[in-house]
Amino acid sequence: MAAGSRGKEDSVTKRGRQGRAEQEGTPVLLTITGRQTDPDTGTQENTASYRAVMSACGEGHLFSYLTEDASVKLFVSRERAWMQRGGKRENCMVFDPSVTSTRCGYETAYGVIPMEIRTDRISVLAGGSRGLQARIRYTLVMSPEYELTCSVTIKTQQTV
């Protein structure tokens, strides 16, 4: 009876540790590649990697990381994604294919640029040891005459 009780306590303790680990998150290497094509078909591609913490958040994944000048939170699910940047140039971009568009202001050193985001599609692949892979395809409208066709690819690798 004592052994059974101890075994039960051990499994409860183990579950408690797993719960804390899920709350605290898993360290990952987060690689984000953005691709933008302007109206004149000029294309730019940028890739950046960050040490991040990945946490389960509802039906999606929440990433927290630091850039050179800001703290960033990135949420990705099959239905919706958002990126919130703190620091001097705060902004929040929402990607939601279930609505016509979302709006945000992108703060620069020269002022805020109003933007409209029209999300076409969000794809998420959760790949176990291969990590998470996601892609967001959207149109960024800076003015009625200036639209960028964009995609963001998000990949993770677990770190030790």
C-alpha positions in Angstrom: 0.0 0.0 0.0 2.8 2.4 0.8 4.5 1.6 -2.5 1.3 2.2 -4.4 0.9 5.5 -2.6 4.5 6.5 -3.4 4.0 5.5 -7.0 0.9 7.7 -7.2 2.7 10.6 -5.6 5.5 10.2 -8.1 3.2 10.4 -11.0 1.4 13.4 -9.6 4.8 15.1 -9.0 5.9 14.2 -12.5 2.6 15.7 -14.0 3.3 18.8 -12.0 6.7 19.2 -13.5 5.4 18.6 -17.0 2.7 21.3 -16.4 5.3 23.8 -15.2 7.5 23.0 -18.3 4.5 23.6 -20.6 3.8 26.9 -18.8 7.5 28.0 -18.9 7.9 26.8 -22.5 10.5 25.0 -24.6 13.7 26.8 -25.8 13.8 26.8 -29.6 15.8 28.3 -32.4 13.2 30.3 -34.3 13.9 31.1 -38.0 11.7 33.6 -39.7 11.9 34.3 -43.5 9.9 37.1 -45.0 9.4 37.6 -48.7 7.9 40.7 -50.2 7.1 41.4 -53.9 6.3 45.0 -54.8 4.0 46.1 -57.6 7.0 46.4 -60.0 7.7 42.7 -59.2 10.9 43.5 -57.3 11.3 40.9 -54.6 13.1 41.1 -51.2 13.8 38.2 -48.9 15.1 38.5 -45.3 15.9 35.7 -42.9 16.6 36.1 -39.2 17.0 33.5 -36.4 16.3 34.1 -32.7 16.6 32.0 -29.5 13.0 31.9 -28.4 10.7 30.2 -25.9 7.8 28.3 -27.5 4.7 27.6 -25.4 1.4 25.9 -26.2 -1.3 28.5 -26.2 -4.8 27.2 -26.9 -4.8 25.6 -30.3 -1.6 27.4 -31.3 2.0 28.2 -30.4 3.3 31.3 -28.7 6.9 32.4 -29.2 8.7 35.0 -27.0 12.0 36.4 -28.1 14.2 39.4 -28.1 15.6 41.3 -31.1 18.4 43.9 -30.9 15.9 46.6 -29.7 12.6 45.0 -28.8 10.8 42.2 -27.1 8.5 40.2 -29.5 5.6 37.8 -29.1 4.5 35.8 -32.0 1.4 33.6 -32.0 0.6 31.1 -34.7 -2.4 28.8 -35.1 -4.2 27.3 -38.1 -6.9 30.0 -37.9 -5.0 33.1 -36.9 -1.6 34.6 -36.2 -0.3 37.8 -34.7 3.0 39.5 -33.9 3.4 42.1 -31.2 6.5 44.1 -30.9 7.5 46.2 -27.9 10.2 48.7 -27.5 10.5 52.2 -29.1 8.6 51.1 -32.2 5.7 49.2 -30.9 3.2 47.6 -33.3 0.9 44.6 -33.6 0.1 42.8 -36.8 -2.9 40.4 -37.0 -3.2 37.8 -39.7 -6.7 36.4 -40.0 -8.0 34.8 -43.2 -11.6 34.7 -41.8 -11.9 38.5 -42.1 -11.5 40.8 -45.1 -8.6 42.7 -43.6 -7.0 43.9 -40.4 -5.3 47.3 -39.9 -2.2 48.4 -38.0 0.2 51.2 -37.8 3.8 50.4 -38.5 6.0 52.8 -36.5 9.2 54.0 -38.1 11.8 56.6 -37.2 9.9 58.9 -39.5 6.4 58.3 -38.2 3.6 55.8 -38.3 2.7 54.1 -41.6 -0.9 52.9 -41.7 -1.3 49.5 -43.2 -4.0 47.0 -44.1 -3.3 43.3 -44.0 -5.3 40.9 -46.2 -4.5 37.4 -45.1 -4.9 34.7 -47.8 -3.8 31.6 -45.9 -2.1 30.2 -42.8 -0.5 26.7 -43.0 0.9 25.0 -39.9 2.8 21.8 -39.8 3.7 20.4 -36.3 6.5 18.0 -37.0 7.7 16.5 -33.8 11.5 16.2 -33.9 11.5 18.3 -37.1 10.0 21.2 -35.2 7.1 23.4 -36.2 6.8 24.9 -39.7 4.3 27.5 -40.6 3.6 29.8 -43.5 1.5 32.9 -43.7 0.5 34.4 -47.1 -0.9 37.9 -47.2 -1.2 41.2 -49.0 0.1 44.3 -47.3 -1.7 47.4 -48.5 0.2 50.6 -47.9 -2.0 52.8 -50.1 -4.6 52.0 -52.8 -1.8 52.2 -55.4 0.8 50.3 -53.4 0.4 46.6 -52.4 3.0 44.1 -51.5 2.5 40.4 -51.9 4.1 38.8 -48.8 4.8 35.5 -47.2 6.4 34.6 -43.9 7.8 31.2 -43.2 8.4 30.2 -39.6 10.5 27.2 -38.6 11.7 25.9 -35.2 14.4 23.6 -34.0 14.6 22.5 -30.4 17.7 23.7 -28.6 19.5 22.1 -25.7 
